[in-house]
Amino acid sequence: QMSTSSTVLSLSAKQKYIEEFDFPYCDESSKYEKVAKIGQGTFGEVFKAREKKSNKKFVAMKKVLMDNEKEGFPITALREIRILQLLKHENVVNLIEICRTKANQNNRYRSTFYLVFDFCEHDLAGLLSNMNVKFSLGEIKKVMQQLLNGLYYIHSNKILHRDMKAANVLITKNGVLKLADFGLARAYSVTKNGQANRYTNRVVTLWYRPPELLLGDRNYGPPVDMWGAGCIMAEMWTRSPIMQGNTEQQQLIFISQLCGSFTPEVWPGVENLELYQKMELPMGHKRKVKERLRPYVKDSHGVDLLDKLLQLDPNERINADDALNNDFFWTDPMPCDLGKMLSSLTQSMFEYLAPPRRSGQMMRHYQQQMGVNPMQAKPQDNSYQDRVY
């Protein structure tokens, strides 16, 4: 029988074991050289990096935030990795690998892990913040067509993104759009009685959060992402988020001013949502989506699609498949390639690197129409604090 003393490693032996321990499916991060920081938020940091072997290949490295190391590798990061391994589509960001720093005495034998992605030169929020970047109607159609293609694919695979916003829409220099940041994404299922399971409603950045989540719904599904798609689509013309509430209460007010009051006639069952009685909900507002957005959008099919995306009742909100069949995408001008327009840009456009998106003249006029004081609608802090519980 082996004595107990012989099975206990000395401290130096433990250190040697850790230093020599190999993650067989996890390369060292030293194979990449960081070039610039391109993102920061509650999710951690994102870096542009160069692969040392092939000097011209760039990647994006997303640092895994170890909130509580005693609990091990974060469940949210594991969920994101699992989802990204499942999703392989031209309009979804591609996860290349997971890599880590080598554990040694300097980092107290704790590896730092990174998710490594194909590099995309721009995000949509960064592009929209630059008034020199002008999208033609055909180019706007191409952006939205690719975005909806990505959503159709992930929803077909029973995945909810749950953080749709312009900053999470990446675009390569060749004009290929990629849905990104699946840190809040999750699989969803429908129970036998047709109801979805109960999920957290503390998701989606406030300005893009749909009314059902603001009212406490936990039995939601793909329509939450379609609302975000509608907000992003409107932003293609206004150049700034269309409903910039500072609180959930204020966001509900802005939504009702644009989309009408929340009533059981318009939205059957809304009165049963958890926060319906607890929130001060404005009454008597008529729906004004088409009226308010037509001066900016001008294209009648575009206004029609926006109206269908920004439906209060999630059961009435258009799905990705039907949206792709909307006349908006099948009338002149047809969706056209983004590569030519983007080729004139000499540097990457990311929200993190851009100055805060202030409301331009078009947006200020829109806010005045909505009865919003532009001074109240401050650009939202990028370190948005909503997390998954």
Summary of the structure (lengths in Angstrom):
residues: 389
radius of gyration: 23.0
end to end distance: 47.8
largest distance: 85.2
contacts: 1183
relative contact order: 0.13
helix: 38%
strand: 14%
